[in-house]
C-alpha cells in the first residue's frame, strides 16, 4: 500500500542553495523514525523570478518532482530543475 502526501515549502530571501536544506531534513527524518514504513521523499525546485508568476513556479517545481520520481523508480536520480 502506498500513501503519498505533497507539501510545498516556500523559502523567501534564502541565499544558500536548497540542496543542503533538503539533506538536513532527510537526516532529521531518519533520526526520528516512527513505527511503520520508512519515509521517502522526492524534491522538485523552482525559482520565482522577479515579476514571475507564483503559479508557474509551483508548476515547474511539481514537474521537476515528478521527473525525479520517475528517474528514481528506474534506479537513477534525476536532478530537480
N, C-alpha and C positions, 0 to 999 in steps of 0.2 A: 504494500500500500504506500502510496506517495502523497504527501501533502506539501504544497508549495505556497509560501506566503511571499509577497513582494513588499519591499519597503523602499521609500525614497528618502535619501539623505541629501540635503542642500547645504553646501559648505560656502558660506558667504565670506568674502575677504580672506580666504585661505591662500597663502602664497607658497606653501610647501606642496610637493607632489602628493597626490591622493593615495598612491600605492602603499606607502608606509602606514597610513591611517587604516587601510583595509587589513594589512598584515597584523597590526596591533589588535584589531577587532577579532580576527581569526584566532589569534593566540589566546585572547581572553575567553573566547567561547570554548576553546579546547581545555583551558584550565578549570573551568567550572561546568563539567558535563552534568546534565540531568539524566535521569533514567530515561531510556528509550533509544531510538536510533541516533546515530551520530548526526550532527548538524553540518550541513554543507551549504555553501552559498556561491552564487555566481555574481559577478560585478560587471556593470556597464557604466561608462562615464561619458560625460559631455561637458563642454564649457559654454556658458551663455555669453556670447559676445555682446559688447555694448550695442544697444539698440536691437538685439536679437529677441526672438520670441521664446518665452519660457516653455511654451507647449512644444516647440520644435526641439529645444534642448532635452526635454524629458523623453520625447520620441526617439531622439538619437541615442540617448543612454539606454533606453529599453531595447532598441535594435542591437546595440553593442552587447548587452547582456545575453540576448538570445543567440547571437553568434558565438559567444563564449561558451554557453551551454551546449550548443551543437558540436563545437570543437572538442569539448571535454568528453562528451559521450563517445567520440571516435578515438579517444585515448590521447588527445593532444589539447593543449590550451591555446586559445585564440586571444591575443591581446585585445583588451577593450579599446574602442575607438576614442 
